[in-house]
């Protein structure tokens, strides 16, 4: 897609639980953005600094893997054909 930033909710197109999402930040841009919560200096240019969100349940994050496995079993071609 050749973009600098991309964020999306995973519940809509991947059927992951509500509240799960994905954030892409071009590597050169990571250092320019402050994380939502404090992160150590060693994470200044690391995408993992955006994972610091405090205490949260693990089950929605674990369910993302299952949702992606399900999507891969369907396949992009079958999904596209159904949408058309």
C-alpha positions as CSV (number, residue, x, y, z in Angstrom):
1,X,0.0,0.0,0.0
2,X,3.1,2.2,0.3
3,X,1.7,4.2,3.3
4,X,3.3,5.7,6.3
5,X,0.6,4.8,8.8
6,X,-2.3,2.4,8.7
7,X,-4.8,1.4,11.5
8,X,-7.8,-0.8,11.3
9,X,-10.2,-2.7,13.4
10,X,-9.9,-6.5,13.0
11,X,-13.5,-7.3,14.0
12,X,-15.0,-6.1,10.7
13,X,-13.0,-8.0,8.0
14,X,-11.1,-10.7,10.0
15,X,-13.9,-11.6,12.4
16,X,-11.7,-11.1,15.4
17,X,-13.2,-9.9,18.7
18,X,-14.5,-6.3,18.9
19,X,-11.8,-4.1,20.4
20,X,-8.9,-5.7,18.5
21,X,-7.0,-3.9,15.8
22,X,-3.9,-3.5,13.9
23,X,-1.5,-0.6,13.6
24,X,1.2,-0.2,11.0
25,X,3.8,2.5,11.2
26,X,6.6,2.8,8.6
27,X,9.9,2.0,10.4
28,X,11.3,5.5,9.7
29,X,8.3,7.1,11.3
30,X,8.1,5.2,14.6
31,X,10.4,7.5,16.5
32,X,8.2,10.6,15.6
33,X,5.1,9.3,17.4
34,X,4.6,9.3,21.1
35,X,3.1,6.1,22.6
36,X,-0.2,6.2,24.4
37,X,1.5,5.1,27.6
38,X,5.0,5.6,28.7
39,X,7.6,3.3,27.2
40,X,11.3,2.9,28.0
41,X,13.9,4.9,26.0
42,X,15.2,1.7,24.5
43,X,11.8,1.4,22.6
44,X,12.0,4.9,21.0
45,X,12.3,3.4,17.5
46,X,10.6,0.1,18.1
47,X,7.0,-0.6,17.1
48,X,6.5,-2.5,20.4
49,X,6.3,0.8,22.3
50,X,2.7,1.0,21.1
51,X,1.8,-2.3,22.8
52,X,2.1,-0.7,26.3
53,X,-1.6,-0.2,27.1
54,X,-1.8,-1.3,30.7
55,X,-3.7,-4.3,32.1
56,X,-6.0,-6.0,29.6
57,X,-7.5,-9.4,29.1
58,X,-5.4,-11.8,27.0
59,X,-8.4,-13.6,25.4
60,X,-9.2,-11.0,22.6
61,X,-5.5,-11.0,21.6
62,X,-5.4,-14.8,21.6
63,X,-8.5,-15.0,19.5
64,X,-6.8,-12.9,16.7
65,X,-4.7,-15.9,15.8
66,X,-7.8,-18.1,15.5
67,X,-9.6,-15.5,13.4
68,X,-6.6,-15.3,11.0
69,X,-6.3,-19.1,10.8
70,X,-10.0,-19.2,9.8
71,X,-9.6,-16.5,7.2
72,X,-6.6,-18.3,5.7
73,X,-8.7,-21.5,5.5
74,X,-11.4,-19.6,3.5
75,X,-8.9,-18.0,1.2
76,X,-8.9,-14.5,-0.4
77,X,-10.3,-15.8,-3.8
78,X,-13.4,-17.3,-2.1
79,X,-14.0,-14.2,-0.1
80,X,-13.7,-12.0,-3.1
81,X,-16.0,-14.2,-5.1
82,X,-18.6,-14.1,-2.4
83,X,-18.5,-10.3,-2.2
84,X,-19.0,-10.0,-5.9
